[in-house]
Amino acid sequence: MPHSGDGGHSQLHRMPEGPSVRKFHHLISPFVGQQVVRTGGSSKKMPPATLQSLWLQDTQVHGKKLFLRFNPNEEMEPPGRNPPPEPLEGGAWLEEAVCTEPVSVPNAQETSTRPSGSGEPIPRGSDSPDDLGGHSPAAGAQKWLEVRFGLFGSIWVNEFSRAKKANKRGDWRDPVPRLVLHFGGGGFLAFYNCQMSWSPPPVVEPTCDILSAEFHRGQALEALSRAQPVCYTLLDQRYFSGLGNIIKNEALYRAGIHPLSLGSLLSSSRLVALVDHVVEFSVDWLRDKFQGKERHTQIYQKDQCPAGHQVMKEMFGPPGGFQRLTWWCPQCQPQLPSEEYS
């Protein structure tokens, strides 16, 4: 079934969360070791032709970012330091869940028409102003391509996204991929609603990645215990890489913690419970993605919580910083007087 990332200038902040990008990473993995034999797509600031004839040698995911390493020759270099697939409960490996089904919800802002006799859409219009450029590395050098997905960013495998409904003008036009890579093995990848740029080799920090077996809970707990609202800290990618607005809202509700609670006033047991819910919800979400199940939320974008209480919604964020919509239940997540927190 179609699947997409969940969540522009604001689009730079509203990116798919860790589980979505992990799924993208696993969809790309079977193409590692193959040569790019044909390219396409609407990107102009990062011309697809610059990838022509290169060999995809590695793919890595770090939080909400996806990295692809290309080399001009077939010889494989030592693989990247990205951790291997991690086990789910019961010993099932995420790698086994990789499928070749398309993953997307079409982005109505990207449109195309289908030429007769061709399965590839014709790009119309220009790139989004958010599309990142960046100069290609020197000829002969390995190239790291950083991909950041927008709100409806997605990757389709061996198939293109198709329009699900008419646009505002009443036209049925298919989304236009930013980048299409056809490989020597016969398959292709289509990237939608994303920003691309050449990048230095990615810095691997698995201790910050909420979906990594090396995630450092102690480091995360230390960050949460600061005298600032926990909803601010949870979105800090230095400590919770891959955590976004959906996971933030769901973890806070399940832990029964008000978003503006100061971490320094919460007991260690409540902070531990919050981190546990972050990891548990993220792993469950990733499993659902591989199994083709819909994501089920309890508080995010809801009018009522599971207990039937009215849900509140407001923009929260650090002063002068990015504000994010936050949903919470005043009864299930009461903002207690400071003396009651300890």
N, C-alpha and C positions, 0 to 999 in steps of 0.2 A: 504494500500500500504506500501511497505517497507520504513523505515525511519531511519535515523541515526543521531548521533551527528555531528556537523559541525566543528568542529574544535575546538620526542620522546626523548636520553637525552632531545631533544627538544620536545618530546611528553608530557613531564611534563608540558610544557607551552602551547602546542597546544591542548587544551581540548575543548570538546563541550561547547557551551556558555549557559548562564542561561536558555533560553527557552527550549533547548534540555533536560537539566537535569531535569527541571520541568516536562516535558512530561514523562521522565523515572519514576520520583517520583509518578506520578498519575497512571502509569501502574502497579506499585508495590502495591499501596495502597489496592486494593481488597484482597491481600494475608495476610494483617495484621490480627493477631489472629489465624493463622493456623500453624500447626507443620510441620517441615521439616521431611519427611519420607524417602527420598532418595536423594543422592547427586552425582554429577559428575563434570567433567571439567578437564582442563589441568593444572590448577595451582598447583605448587608443593611447593612454598614458603609459600602459605596460603592454606594448604590442604583442599579441600572441605569437607572431612569427619569430620572435626572439627565442622561443622554445623549440623551434623546428630542428629535428635531427638530434636533439639532446636525449640522454638516457636518464630516466628517473631512477635514482639510486637509493633514496631513503625518504621516509615520511615520518614526521614527529609531531606530536601534539603537546602543547604546553598551556594548560589552563584553557583559555578561549581562543588561542591562536593555533593555526595549522601551518606547518613548514614542510616544503618539498625540496629535496636536494637533487639538482640536475648536474650531470657531467657531460662533457663533449665526447667521451669515448665509453665503450662498453665495460671496461675493466672496473670491477666493483672495488670500492674502498671499504675500509672497516665500517660496519654499520654504526649508526648514531647511538647515543646513550639513552634513547627513549626506552622506558621499561617495557618488557614483554607483556603480552596480554595478561590481565590479572584475573584470578579466579573469582567467580561468584559463589554464593552459598551453595553447598552441596558439591563443590569441586568442579562445576561446569566452567569452561573457559570462554571468555568473551569472544576469542578468535573464532570459535566454532559457530558463533551466531552470525558471522558475516554473511550477507546475502547480496545478490546482484539486483535487488529491486530498486527502483528509483526512490530517491528521498527528497521530497520537496512539497511545499505548498506554493503555488505560483505567485510571483510578485506582480501585482497588477501594474506597477509602474514600469516594468520592462516588457516591451511588446515586440512581436515579430510576425511575419507572415511565412507560410510554408511554400517554397517553390515546388512546382510540379516535378516529380521524379527525383526528389531529394529529401532526405530525412532531416537535414540540418536547416534550422531557421536562418532567415536573412536578417542580420541586425539592422534596426532602424533607429535613427536618432543618435545622439552622442552619449558618451559616458556620463555617469553621475559626477557632479563636482567633487564628490567624496572619494572617487576612485584614485588611489594612490599611484604615484609614478615611481621614480627611483631609477638610477642608471644601472645598466647591466654591468656585472663584474668584468674584469679584463678577459679577453678571449683566452680559452684554454683553462680557465680557472673553474672550480666547482661553483655552482650557483645555488643559493638558498632563496627560495621564493616564499615570502610570508603572505598568508591568506587570512584576511579578517572578514568574517561574514556579517552582513547587515541583519536587520530584524527578521527578514524572511530568507536569509541566506541558506543555500542548499547545494548538494552535489547529486547529480543523477548519473547512473551507471548504465551505459549502453542504451540509453533512451533520453529523449528530450522532454522537458516539462511542457505541458499543454494547458491552454487556457481552460479554466473551469467555469468562467462566467464572462459576460461582456464587460468592457470597460465603461467609463462614464459617457463616452461618445456612442456607446452601443456597438462598438466593434469587438469581434472575437479575434484577439491576437495573442499569439503565444508569447510567453516571456522570452527575452533574448539572453542567452548565456554571456557572461563576461568573458569566459574562456572555455574553449573546447580543445581537448587533447586526444587525438587518435593515436593509438599505439600499434606497434608492429604485430602484436598478438591478435589483432583484430577488434579489440574493444575500444571504448572511448569513455572519457569523463567530461561532464558538462558542469561548470561552476556558475552559480547564479547569485546575484545580489551580494557581491563581495568586493573587497579592496585588495589589491595585490601590489607588492613592491619587493625589490631585491633586498636581501637582508644579510647581515653578518651571520655566522653560524649561531643558532639559538643557544641560549644559556639554559642548561637543564637544572631545574630546581624542584625535584620531585617531593621534597619535604613540604612544599607549599601547596601541592596539587591535591585537592580534596578526593580525587579518584585514584590516587597513587597508593600502593602498599607502603610507601615510605613517608606518607603524610605525617608530619610532626604535630601530634596533638598538643604536646606541651607548649610548643611555640605558639600554636593557635590559641590556647588557653591564656597564655601570658598576654597576648595582644587583646583578647576579649576583656581581660580584667582591668583595662585602663578606664580612667574616669571620663568616658565619652559614651554616647548611646551605642548599644550593641549593634543596631541596624547599620550604623556607619562602618563599624569594624568588619562586619561580615562581608562587605563588598570590597574590602581592601585586598587586592590581588597579591600583595606581598605575603599574606598569611593564608588566604583562602582562594588560591588560583583556581579558576573555573567556576566559582560561585557567582551567581547572578541574582536578579531580583526575584525570580520564582523560588529558588532554593532558599533565599533569605526569608521571604514571607512564610513559606511552609515550615521551615525549621523553627522559627520564632513561635508560630502558632502551636506546633506540636510540643514545644517545650514550655508553653504557657507563659512566655515572657513578653512584656510590652516592648515594642520596637525602640522606644526612647529610654528604656531602662539603662542606667549607667552601669557598665560592667564592673566597676570598682565596688558597687553596692550589692552585687549579686553573690550569693554563696558559691563556693567552688563546685558543689554538687550540681547546682543549676547550670553553671557554665559547662560542666562536663556533659550534662544532658543535652545542652544546646549543640555542642560539637557532635555528639552521637547522632542527633537528628539530622544534622547537616550531611554527615557521611551516609547514613542509612537512606535518606530520601534520594541522594544523588545516585547511589548504587542501584536502588530500586528503579529509578527513572531510566538509567542506562539499560538495565535488564529489560524494561518494558519496550524500549526502542528496538532492541535486537529481536524481541518476540513479536513486534508489530502491534503492540497494545497502545491504547490511548493513555496519555498522561492524566492521572487523576489527582486533582488538587483539593485541599480542604478549605483554604482561605483565599488563595490568589484569584483575583477577579470574581469573587463571590459576593452575593448580597447578604447571605446568611451563612453562619458557621455550621458545622455538623450538629451542634447542639440546638440549632434553631434561633440563635441570637443574631441581632442586626450587626452587620460588619461595618466598620469605619474605614474610610479611605482618605489618605492625605499624602502630600509630597513631603518627604523627609530627606535631609542630606546635610552635610557639614556646612557651616557658614561660608559662603563664597564658593562652595563646591557644587557638584552635580546633585540635583534633587531627583529622587526616585519615588514613584507611586508605591505606597505601602498600605497593605490591608491588614487589619487586626480586629479582634473581638474584645471590646472593653470588659466583658464579663469573664471570658476565658483567659484573657491576658491583661489583668488589671495593672494600672500604674500605681504601685503601692507607695505610701509614704516612706521616706528614706530609712527611718528607724526600723521598718519592717523588712528590709531587704536582708539584713545580716543574719 
